[in-house]
Amino acid sequence: MVEYRTVRIPEELVKTVKKIMKKRDNLAYRSHSEFIIDAVRRRVEDLMNSEYDLEKDH
């Protein structure tokens, strides 16, 4: 089972996400939360796949 945490996101960002989802109804997201989770996941993947070495930070 997946566990979730609460993350505070600026209201303006949430409004922007909702506006995008409304204008682009072909997106496969069921909610703005799903959109935001996917956006964070993609950013993390980008950083993990870049030359940036996370081990150097610790």
CHARMM-style PDB file with segment names, atoms N, HN, CA, C and O in Angstrom:
ATOM      1  N   MET     1       0.841  -1.187   0.000  1.00  0.00      PROA
ATOM      2  CA  MET     1       0.000   0.000   0.000  1.00  0.00      PROA
ATOM      3  C   MET     1       0.882   1.245   0.000  1.00  0.00      PROA
ATOM      4  O   MET     1       1.861   1.323   0.743  1.00  0.00      PROA
ATOM      5  N   VAL     2       0.535   2.201  -0.825  1.00  0.00      PROA
ATOM      6  HN  VAL     2      -0.259   2.138  -1.428  1.00  0.00      PROA
ATOM      7  CA  VAL     2       1.285   3.443  -0.931  1.00  0.00      PROA
ATOM      8  C   VAL     2       0.905   4.357   0.225  1.00  0.00      PROA
ATOM      9  O   VAL     2      -0.275   4.531   0.530  1.00  0.00      PROA
ATOM     10  N   GLU     3       1.905   4.935   0.859  1.00  0.00      PROA
ATOM     11  HN  GLU     3       2.863   4.794   0.611  1.00  0.00      PROA
ATOM     12  CA  GLU     3       1.658   5.918   1.918  1.00  0.00      PROA
ATOM     13  C   GLU     3       1.832   7.317   1.337  1.00  0.00      PROA
ATOM     14  O   GLU     3       2.644   7.526   0.437  1.00  0.00      PROA
ATOM     15  N   TYR     4       1.072   8.263   1.852  1.00  0.00      PROA
ATOM     16  HN  TYR     4       0.412   8.093   2.584  1.00  0.00      PROA
ATOM     17  CA  TYR     4       1.119   9.635   1.356  1.00  0.00      PROA
ATOM     18  C   TYR     4       1.480  10.592   2.475  1.00  0.00      PROA
ATOM     19  O   TYR     4       1.252  10.313   3.652  1.00  0.00      PROA
ATOM     20  N   ARG     5       2.052  11.735   2.086  1.00  0.00      PROA
ATOM     21  HN  ARG     5       2.237  11.962   1.130  1.00  0.00      PROA
ATOM     22  CA  ARG     5       2.352  12.824   3.011  1.00  0.00      PROA
ATOM     23  C   ARG     5       1.648  14.067   2.503  1.00  0.00      PROA
ATOM     24  O   ARG     5       1.365  14.194   1.312  1.00  0.00      PROA
ATOM     25  N   THR     6       1.376  14.961   3.398  1.00  0.00      PROA
ATOM     26  HN  THR     6       1.606  14.858   4.366  1.00  0.00      PROA
ATOM     27  CA  THR     6       0.786  16.238   3.027  1.00  0.00      PROA
ATOM     28  C   THR     6       1.903  17.223   2.724  1.00  0.00      PROA
ATOM     29  O   THR     6       2.857  17.359   3.490  1.00  0.00      PROA
ATOM     30  N   VAL     7       1.768  17.906   1.595  1.00  0.00      PROA
ATOM     31  HN  VAL     7       0.993  17.796   0.973  1.00  0.00      PROA
ATOM     32  CA  VAL     7       2.746  18.914   1.189  1.00  0.00      PROA
ATOM     33  C   VAL     7       1.982  20.198   0.900  1.00  0.00      PROA
ATOM     34  O   VAL     7       0.969  20.187   0.200  1.00  0.00      PROA
ATOM     35  N   ARG     8       2.472  21.289   1.438  1.00  0.00      PROA
ATOM     36  HN  ARG     8       3.295  21.298   2.006  1.00  0.00      PROA
ATOM     37  CA  ARG     8       1.816  22.578   1.206  1.00  0.00      PROA
ATOM     38  C   ARG     8       2.283  23.135  -0.138  1.00  0.00      PROA
ATOM     39  O   ARG     8       3.480  23.208  -0.417  1.00  0.00      PROA
ATOM     40  N   ILE     9       1.317  23.521  -0.957  1.00  0.00      PROA
ATOM     41  HN  ILE     9       0.345  23.461  -0.731  1.00  0.00      PROA
ATOM     42  CA  ILE     9       1.592  24.059  -2.285  1.00  0.00      PROA
ATOM     43  C   ILE     9       0.881  25.401  -2.385  1.00  0.00      PROA
ATOM     44  O   ILE     9      -0.278  25.519  -1.989  1.00  0.00      PROA
ATOM     45  N   PRO    10       1.568  26.415  -2.912  1.00  0.00      PROA
ATOM     46  CA  PRO    10       0.926  27.726  -3.036  1.00  0.00      PROA
ATOM     47  C   PRO    10      -0.381  27.643  -3.834  1.00  0.00      PROA
ATOM     48  O   PRO    10      -0.458  26.955  -4.852  1.00  0.00      PROA
ATOM     49  N   GLU    11      -1.384  28.342  -3.362  1.00  0.00      PROA
ATOM     50  HN  GLU    11      -1.322  28.900  -2.535  1.00  0.00      PROA
ATOM     51  CA  GLU    11      -2.708  28.317  -3.986  1.00  0.00      PROA
ATOM     52  C   GLU    11      -2.651  28.715  -5.458  1.00  0.00      PROA
ATOM     53  O   GLU    11      -3.360  28.134  -6.280  1.00  0.00      PROA
ATOM     54  N   GLU    12      -1.826  29.688  -5.797  1.00  0.00      PROA
ATOM     55  HN  GLU    12      -1.251  30.160  -5.129  1.00  0.00      PROA
ATOM     56  CA  GLU    12      -1.715  30.122  -7.193  1.00  0.00      PROA
ATOM     57  C   GLU    12      -1.232  28.986  -8.090  1.00  0.00      PROA
ATOM     58  O   GLU    12      -1.691  28.860  -9.225  1.00  0.00      PROA
ATOM     59  N   LEU    13      -0.325  28.168  -7.602  1.00  0.00      PROA
ATOM     60  HN  LEU    13       0.048  28.271  -6.680  1.00  0.00      PROA
ATOM     61  CA  LEU    13       0.165  27.033  -8.383  1.00  0.00      PROA
ATOM     62  C   LEU    13      -0.953  26.012  -8.593  1.00  0.00      PROA
ATOM     63  O   LEU    13      -1.106  25.475  -9.690  1.00  0.00      PROA
ATOM     64  N   VAL    14      -1.717  25.750  -7.565  1.00  0.00      PROA
ATOM     65  HN  VAL    14      -1.592  26.187  -6.674  1.00  0.00      PROA
ATOM     66  CA  VAL    14      -2.848  24.821  -7.683  1.00  0.00      PROA
ATOM     67  C   VAL    14      -3.865  25.365  -8.691  1.00  0.00      PROA
ATOM     68  O   VAL    14      -4.387  24.609  -9.510  1.00  0.00      PROA
ATOM     69  N   LYS    15      -4.146  26.655  -8.637  1.00  0.00      PROA
ATOM     70  HN  LYS    15      -3.722  27.269  -7.971  1.00  0.00      PROA
ATOM     71  CA  LYS    15      -5.083  27.264  -9.587  1.00  0.00      PROA
ATOM     72  C   LYS    15      -4.574  27.124 -11.016  1.00  0.00      PROA
ATOM     73  O   LYS    15      -5.352  26.851 -11.930  1.00  0.00      PROA
ATOM     74  N   THR    16      -3.277  27.309 -11.212  1.00  0.00      PROA
ATOM     75  HN  THR    16      -2.644  27.531 -10.470  1.00  0.00      PROA
ATOM     76  CA  THR    16      -2.685  27.165 -12.540  1.00  0.00      PROA
ATOM     77  C   THR    16      -2.819  25.734 -13.037  1.00  0.00      PROA
ATOM     78  O   THR    16      -3.168  25.505 -14.195  1.00  0.00      PROA
ATOM     79  N   VAL    17      -2.545  24.781 -12.175  1.00  0.00      PROA
ATOM     80  HN  VAL    17      -2.261  24.967 -11.234  1.00  0.00      PROA
ATOM     81  CA  VAL    17      -2.681  23.368 -12.544  1.00  0.00      PROA
ATOM     82  C   VAL    17      -4.126  23.067 -12.938  1.00  0.00      PROA
ATOM     83  O   VAL    17      -4.368  22.414 -13.953  1.00  0.00      PROA
ATOM     84  N   LYS    18      -5.073  23.531 -12.152  1.00  0.00      PROA
ATOM     85  HN  LYS    18      -4.877  24.061 -11.328  1.00  0.00      PROA
ATOM     86  CA  LYS    18      -6.486  23.293 -12.452  1.00  0.00      PROA
ATOM     87  C   LYS    18      -6.884  23.930 -13.783  1.00  0.00      PROA
ATOM     88  O   LYS    18      -7.663  23.356 -14.544  1.00  0.00      PROA
ATOM     89  N   LYS    19      -6.346  25.123 -14.060  1.00  0.00      PROA
ATOM     90  HN  LYS    19      -5.713  25.590 -13.442  1.00  0.00      PROA
ATOM     91  CA  LYS    19      -6.639  25.812 -15.317  1.00  0.00      PROA
ATOM     92  C   LYS    19      -6.097  25.008 -16.501  1.00  0.00      PROA
ATOM     93  O   LYS    19      -6.779  24.857 -17.515  1.00  0.00      PROA
ATOM     94  N   ILE    20      -4.882  24.497 -16.374  1.00  0.00      PROA
ATOM     95  HN  ILE    20      -4.328  24.619 -15.550  1.00  0.00      PROA
ATOM     96  CA  ILE    20      -4.289  23.661 -17.425  1.00  0.00      PROA
ATOM     97  C   ILE    20      -5.156  22.428 -17.661  1.00  0.00      PROA
ATOM     98  O   ILE    20      -5.450  22.075 -18.803  1.00  0.00      PROA
ATOM     99  N   MET    21      -5.557  21.784 -16.581  1.00  0.00      PROA
ATOM    100  HN  MET    21      -5.317  22.070 -15.654  1.00  0.00      PROA
ATOM    101  CA  MET    21      -6.359  20.567 -16.705  1.00  0.00      PROA
ATOM    102  C   MET    21      -7.713  20.849 -17.360  1.00  0.00      PROA
ATOM    103  O   MET    21      -8.221  20.024 -18.119  1.00  0.00      PROA
ATOM    104  N   LYS    22      -8.287  22.000 -17.071  1.00  0.00      PROA
ATOM    105  HN  LYS    22      -7.874  22.670 -16.455  1.00  0.00      PROA
ATOM    106  CA  LYS    22      -9.582  22.359 -17.656  1.00  0.00      PROA
ATOM    107  C   LYS    22      -9.446  22.627 -19.156  1.00  0.00      PROA
ATOM    108  O   LYS    22     -10.289  22.206 -19.948  1.00  0.00      PROA
ATOM    109  N   LYS    23      -8.375  23.334 -19.539  1.00  0.00      PROA
ATOM    110  HN  LYS    23      -7.690  23.676 -18.896  1.00  0.00      PROA
ATOM    111  CA  LYS    23      -8.169  23.672 -20.945  1.00  0.00      PROA
ATOM    112  C   LYS    23      -7.734  22.463 -21.767  1.00  0.00      PROA
ATOM    113  O   LYS    23      -8.050  22.365 -22.953  1.00  0.00      PROA
ATOM    114  N   ARG    24      -7.015  21.552 -21.139  1.00  0.00      PROA
ATOM    115  HN  ARG    24      -6.759  21.632 -20.175  1.00  0.00      PROA
ATOM    116  CA  ARG    24      -6.499  20.377 -21.853  1.00  0.00      PROA
ATOM    117  C   ARG    24      -7.151  19.125 -21.279  1.00  0.00      PROA
ATOM    118  O   ARG    24      -6.530  18.354 -20.547  1.00  0.00      PROA
ATOM    119  N   ASP    25      -8.404  18.949 -21.629  1.00  0.00      PROA
ATOM    120  HN  ASP    25      -8.908  19.576 -22.223  1.00  0.00      PROA
ATOM    121  CA  ASP    25      -9.157  17.830 -21.062  1.00  0.00      PROA
ATOM    122  C   ASP    25      -8.722  16.465 -21.589  1.00  0.00      PROA
ATOM    123  O   ASP    25      -9.254  15.439 -21.167  1.00  0.00      PROA
ATOM    124  N   ASN    26      -7.759  16.450 -22.509  1.00  0.00      PROA
ATOM    125  HN  ASN    26      -7.327  17.285 -22.851  1.00  0.00      PROA
ATOM    126  CA  ASN    26      -7.231  15.181 -23.005  1.00  0.00      PROA
ATOM    127  C   ASN    26      -6.159  14.600 -22.076  1.00  0.00      PROA
ATOM    128  O   ASN    26      -5.674  13.491 -22.304  1.00  0.00      PROA
ATOM    129  N   LEU    27      -5.794  15.338 -21.041  1.00  0.00      PROA
ATOM    130  HN  LEU    27      -6.187  16.238 -20.855  1.00  0.00      PROA
ATOM    131  CA  LEU    27      -4.824  14.824 -20.076  1.00  0.00      PROA
ATOM    132  C   LEU    27      -5.480  13.711 -19.265  1.00  0.00      PROA
ATOM    133  O   LEU    27      -6.680  13.754 -18.994  1.00  0.00      PROA
ATOM    134  N   ALA    28      -4.699  12.735 -18.889  1.00  0.00      PROA
ATOM    135  HN  ALA    28      -3.724  12.700 -19.110  1.00  0.00      PROA
ATOM    136  CA  ALA    28      -5.255  11.536 -18.241  1.00  0.00      PROA
ATOM    137  C   ALA    28      -5.335  11.639 -16.718  1.00  0.00      PROA
ATOM    138  O   ALA    28      -5.497  10.623 -16.042  1.00  0.00      PROA
ATOM    139  N   TYR    29      -5.224  12.832 -16.178  1.00  0.00      PROA
ATOM    140  HN  TYR    29      -5.092  13.657 -16.727  1.00  0.00      PROA
ATOM    141  CA  TYR    29      -5.238  12.992 -14.722  1.00  0.00      PROA
ATOM    142  C   TYR    29      -6.672  13.060 -14.205  1.00  0.00      PROA
ATOM    143  O   TYR    29      -7.527  13.718 -14.797  1.00  0.00      PROA
ATOM    144  N   ARG    30      -6.921  12.375 -13.099  1.00  0.00      PROA
ATOM    145  HN  ARG    30      -6.227  11.841 -12.617  1.00  0.00      PROA
ATOM    146  CA  ARG    30      -8.253  12.389 -12.489  1.00  0.00      PROA
ATOM    147  C   ARG    30      -8.417  13.542 -11.511  1.00  0.00      PROA
ATOM    148  O   ARG    30      -9.538  13.925 -11.177  1.00  0.00      PROA
ATOM    149  N   SER    31      -7.293  14.099 -11.051  1.00  0.00      PROA
ATOM    150  HN  SER    31      -6.382  13.788 -11.323  1.00  0.00      PROA
ATOM    151  CA  SER    31      -7.354  15.193 -10.075  1.00  0.00      PROA
ATOM    152  C   SER    31      -6.090  16.033 -10.180  1.00  0.00      PROA
ATOM    153  O   SER    31      -5.097  15.618 -10.779  1.00  0.00      PROA
ATOM    154  N   HSD    32      -6.146  17.226  -9.584  1.00  0.00      PROA
ATOM    155  HN  HSD    32      -6.953  17.562  -9.098  1.00  0.00      PROA
ATOM    156  CA  HSD    32      -4.952  18.065  -9.586  1.00  0.00      PROA
ATOM    157  C   HSD    32      -3.853  17.422  -8.746  1.00  0.00      PROA
ATOM    158  O   HSD    32      -2.670  17.620  -9.021  1.00  0.00      PROA
ATOM    159  N   SER    33      -4.224  16.667  -7.744  1.00  0.00      PROA
ATOM    160  HN  SER    33      -5.186  16.506  -7.521  1.00  0.00      PROA
ATOM    161  CA  SER    33      -3.215  15.969  -6.934  1.00  0.00      PROA
ATOM    162  C   SER    33      -2.438  14.971  -7.784  1.00  0.00      PROA
ATOM    163  O   SER    33      -1.217  14.867  -7.670  1.00  0.00      PROA
ATOM    164  N   GLU    34      -3.143  14.246  -8.628  1.00  0.00      PROA
ATOM    165  HN  GLU    34      -4.135  14.331  -8.721  1.00  0.00      PROA
ATOM    166  CA  GLU    34      -2.497  13.283  -9.515  1.00  0.00      PROA
ATOM    167  C   GLU    34      -1.533  13.997 -10.471  1.00  0.00      PROA
ATOM    168  O   GLU    34      -0.432  13.512 -10.728  1.00  0.00      PROA
ATOM    169  N   PHE    35      -1.952  15.138 -10.987  1.00  0.00      PROA
ATOM    170  HN  PHE    35      -2.847  15.532 -10.778  1.00  0.00      PROA
ATOM    171  CA  PHE    35      -1.108  15.944 -11.874  1.00  0.00      PROA
ATOM    172  C   PHE    35       0.173  16.355 -11.156  1.00  0.00      PROA
ATOM    173  O   PHE    35       1.267  16.221 -11.704  1.00  0.00      PROA
ATOM    174  N   ILE    36       0.038  16.851  -9.939  1.00  0.00      PROA
ATOM    175  HN  ILE    36      -0.851  16.960  -9.494  1.00  0.00      PROA
ATOM    176  CA  ILE    36       1.185  17.338  -9.168  1.00  0.00      PROA
ATOM    177  C   ILE    36       2.122  16.191  -8.798  1.00  0.00      PROA
ATOM    178  O   ILE    36       3.341  16.353  -8.854  1.00  0.00      PROA
ATOM    179  N   ILE    37       1.578  15.044  -8.423  1.00  0.00      PROA
ATOM    180  HN  ILE    37       0.588  14.913  -8.377  1.00  0.00      PROA
ATOM    181  CA  ILE    37       2.416  13.879  -8.120  1.00  0.00      PROA
ATOM    182  C   ILE    37       3.234  13.498  -9.347  1.00  0.00      PROA
ATOM    183  O   ILE    37       4.429  13.221  -9.236  1.00  0.00      PROA
ATOM    184  N   ASP    38       2.597  13.482 -10.515  1.00  0.00      PROA
ATOM    185  HN  ASP    38       1.627  13.707 -10.605  1.00  0.00      PROA
ATOM    186  CA  ASP    38       3.309  13.142 -11.748  1.00  0.00      PROA
ATOM    187  C   ASP    38       4.385  14.172 -12.069  1.00  0.00      PROA
ATOM    188  O   ASP    38       5.484  13.808 -12.488  1.00  0.00      PROA
ATOM    189  N   ALA    39       4.083  15.449 -11.877  1.00  0.00      PROA
ATOM    190  HN  ALA    39       3.191  15.745 -11.536  1.00  0.00      PROA
ATOM    191  CA  ALA    39       5.062  16.505 -12.146  1.00  0.00      PROA
ATOM    192  C   ALA    39       6.285  16.365 -11.243  1.00  0.00      PROA
ATOM    193  O   ALA    39       7.418  16.507 -11.703  1.00  0.00      PROA
ATOM    194  N   VAL    40       6.061  16.092  -9.978  1.00  0.00      PROA
ATOM    195  HN  VAL    40       5.140  15.977  -9.604  1.00  0.00      PROA
ATOM    196  CA  VAL    40       7.174  15.913  -9.036  1.00  0.00      PROA
ATOM    197  C   VAL    40       7.976  14.674  -9.413  1.00  0.00      PROA
ATOM    198  O   VAL    40       9.206  14.708  -9.423  1.00  0.00      PROA
ATOM    199  N   ARG    41       7.287  13.583  -9.723  1.00  0.00      PROA
ATOM    200  HN  ARG    41       6.287  13.555  -9.715  1.00  0.00      PROA
ATOM    201  CA  ARG    41       7.964  12.343 -10.113  1.00  0.00      PROA
ATOM    202  C   ARG    41       8.862  12.566 -11.335  1.00  0.00      PROA
ATOM    203  O   ARG    41      10.005  12.110 -11.365  1.00  0.00      PROA
ATOM    204  N   ARG    42       8.332  13.273 -12.341  1.00  0.00      PROA
ATOM    205  HN  ARG    42       7.404  13.644 -12.316  1.00  0.00      PROA
ATOM    206  CA  ARG    42       9.117  13.532 -13.555  1.00  0.00      PROA
ATOM    207  C   ARG    42      10.350  14.386 -13.252  1.00  0.00      PROA
ATOM    208  O   ARG    42      11.426  14.138 -13.797  1.00  0.00      PROA
ATOM    209  N   ARG    43      10.200  15.370 -12.400  1.00  0.00      PROA
ATOM    210  HN  ARG    43       9.326  15.571 -11.957  1.00  0.00      PROA
ATOM    211  CA  ARG    43      11.341  16.230 -12.040  1.00  0.00      PROA
ATOM    212  C   ARG    43      12.399  15.427 -11.299  1.00  0.00      PROA
ATOM    213  O   ARG    43      13.591  15.575 -11.566  1.00  0.00      PROA
ATOM    214  N   VAL    44      11.973  14.583 -10.376  1.00  0.00      PROA
ATOM    215  HN  VAL    44      11.004  14.463 -10.159  1.00  0.00      PROA
ATOM    216  CA  VAL    44      12.914  13.739  -9.634  1.00  0.00      PROA
ATOM    217  C   VAL    44      13.637  12.804 -10.601  1.00  0.00      PROA
ATOM    218  O   VAL    44      14.851  12.634 -10.499  1.00  0.00      PROA
ATOM    219  N   GLU    45      12.908  12.198 -11.535  1.00  0.00      PROA
ATOM    220  HN  GLU    45      11.921  12.336 -11.617  1.00  0.00      PROA
ATOM    221  CA  GLU    45      13.536  11.320 -12.521  1.00  0.00      PROA
ATOM    222  C   GLU    45      14.556  12.076 -13.356  1.00  0.00      PROA
ATOM    223  O   GLU    45      15.644  11.564 -13.620  1.00  0.00      PROA
ATOM    224  N   ASP    46      14.213  13.294 -13.776  1.00  0.00      PROA
ATOM    225  HN  ASP    46      13.329  13.710 -13.562  1.00  0.00      PROA
ATOM    226  CA  ASP    46      15.152  14.118 -14.549  1.00  0.00      PROA
ATOM    227  C   ASP    46      16.443  14.346 -13.771  1.00  0.00      PROA
ATOM    228  O   ASP    46      17.537  14.201 -14.317  1.00  0.00      PROA
ATOM    229  N   LEU    47      16.314  14.696 -12.518  1.00  0.00      PROA
ATOM    230  HN  LEU    47      15.425  14.813 -12.075  1.00  0.00      PROA
ATOM    231  CA  LEU    47      17.499  14.949 -11.700  1.00  0.00      PROA
ATOM    232  C   LEU    47      18.305  13.675 -11.473  1.00  0.00      PROA
ATOM    233  O   LEU    47      19.535  13.703 -11.500  1.00  0.00      PROA
ATOM    234  N   MET    48      17.625  12.571 -11.251  1.00  0.00      PROA
ATOM    235  HN  MET    48      16.625  12.548 -11.228  1.00  0.00      PROA
ATOM    236  CA  MET    48      18.313  11.304 -11.020  1.00  0.00      PROA
ATOM    237  C   MET    48      19.037  10.830 -12.281  1.00  0.00      PROA
ATOM    238  O   MET    48      20.080  10.180 -12.192  1.00  0.00      PROA
ATOM    239  N   ASN    49      18.490  11.150 -13.445  1.00  0.00      PROA
ATOM    240  HN  ASN    49      17.644  11.678 -13.517  1.00  0.00      PROA
ATOM    241  CA  ASN    49      19.085  10.719 -14.709  1.00  0.00      PROA
ATOM    242  C   ASN    49      20.132  11.687 -15.244  1.00  0.00      PROA
ATOM    243  O   ASN    49      20.835  11.376 -16.206  1.00  0.00      PROA
ATOM    244  N   SER    50      20.237  12.850 -14.628  1.00  0.00      PROA
ATOM    245  HN  SER    50      19.667  13.102 -13.846  1.00  0.00      PROA
ATOM    246  CA  SER    50      21.229  13.824 -15.081  1.00  0.00      PROA
ATOM    247  C   SER    50      22.594  13.455 -14.520  1.00  0.00      PROA
ATOM    248  O   SER    50      22.727  12.473 -13.790  1.00  0.00      PROA
ATOM    249  N   GLU    51      23.582  14.224 -14.855  1.00  0.00      PROA
ATOM    250  HN  GLU    51      23.473  15.022 -15.448  1.00  0.00      PROA
ATOM    251  CA  GLU    51      24.934  13.962 -14.361  1.00  0.00      PROA
ATOM    252  C   GLU    51      25.092  14.347 -12.903  1.00  0.00      PROA
ATOM    253  O   GLU    51      26.122  14.067 -12.291  1.00  0.00      PROA
ATOM    254  N   TYR    52      24.084  14.981 -12.349  1.00  0.00      PROA
ATOM    255  HN  TYR    52      23.247  15.209 -12.846  1.00  0.00      PROA
ATOM    256  CA  TYR    52      24.112  15.390 -10.953  1.00  0.00      PROA
ATOM    257  C   TYR    52      24.221  14.155 -10.073  1.00  0.00      PROA
ATOM    258  O   TYR    52      23.401  13.244 -10.183  1.00  0.00      PROA
ATOM    259  N   ASP    53      25.216  14.114  -9.208  1.00  0.00      PROA
ATOM    260  HN  ASP    53      25.882  14.855  -9.118  1.00  0.00      PROA
ATOM    261  CA  ASP    53      25.449  12.957  -8.347  1.00  0.00      PROA
ATOM    262  C   ASP    53      24.937  13.249  -6.944  1.00  0.00      PROA
ATOM    263  O   ASP    53      25.538  14.033  -6.209  1.00  0.00      PROA
ATOM    264  N   LEU    54      23.842  12.628  -6.578  1.00  0.00      PROA
ATOM    265  HN  LEU    54      23.354  11.991  -7.175  1.00  0.00      PROA
ATOM    266  CA  LEU    54      23.241  12.863  -5.263  1.00  0.00      PROA
ATOM    267  C   LEU    54      24.154  12.434  -4.124  1.00  0.00      PROA
ATOM    268  O   LEU    54      24.076  12.992  -3.030  1.00  0.00      PROA
ATOM    269  N   GLU    55      25.010  11.460  -4.361  1.00  0.00      PROA
ATOM    270  HN  GLU    55      25.073  11.007  -5.250  1.00  0.00      PROA
ATOM    271  CA  GLU    55      25.900  10.963  -3.308  1.00  0.00      PROA
ATOM    272  C   GLU    55      26.907  12.024  -2.870  1.00  0.00      PROA
ATOM    273  O   GLU    55      27.379  11.982  -1.734  1.00  0.00      PROA
ATOM    274  N   LYS    56      27.242  12.962  -3.729  1.00  0.00      PROA
ATOM    275  HN  LYS    56      26.859  12.996  -4.652  1.00  0.00      PROA
ATOM    276  CA  LYS    56      28.225  13.991  -3.389  1.00  0.00      PROA
ATOM    277  C   LYS    56      27.696  14.954  -2.335  1.00  0.00      PROA
ATOM    278  O   LYS    56      28.474  15.610  -1.642  1.00  0.00      PROA
ATOM    279  N   ASP    57      26.381  15.038  -2.213  1.00  0.00      PROA
ATOM    280  HN  ASP    57      25.750  14.505  -2.776  1.00  0.00      PROA
ATOM    281  CA  ASP    57      25.783  15.962  -1.249  1.00  0.00      PROA
ATOM    282  C   ASP    57      25.838  15.444   0.179  1.00  0.00      PROA
ATOM    283  O   ASP    57      25.640  16.219   1.114  1.00  0.00      PROA
ATOM    284  N   HSD    58      26.099  14.171   0.373  1.00  0.00      PROA
ATOM    285  HN  HSD    58      26.260  13.541  -0.387  1.00  0.00      PROA
ATOM    286  CA  HSD    58      26.050  13.607   1.721  1.00  0.00      PROA
ATOM    287  C   HSD    58      27.379  13.086   2.151  1.00  0.00      PROA
ATOM    288  OT1 HSD    58      27.512  12.577   3.263  1.00  0.00      PROA
TER     289      HSD     58
END
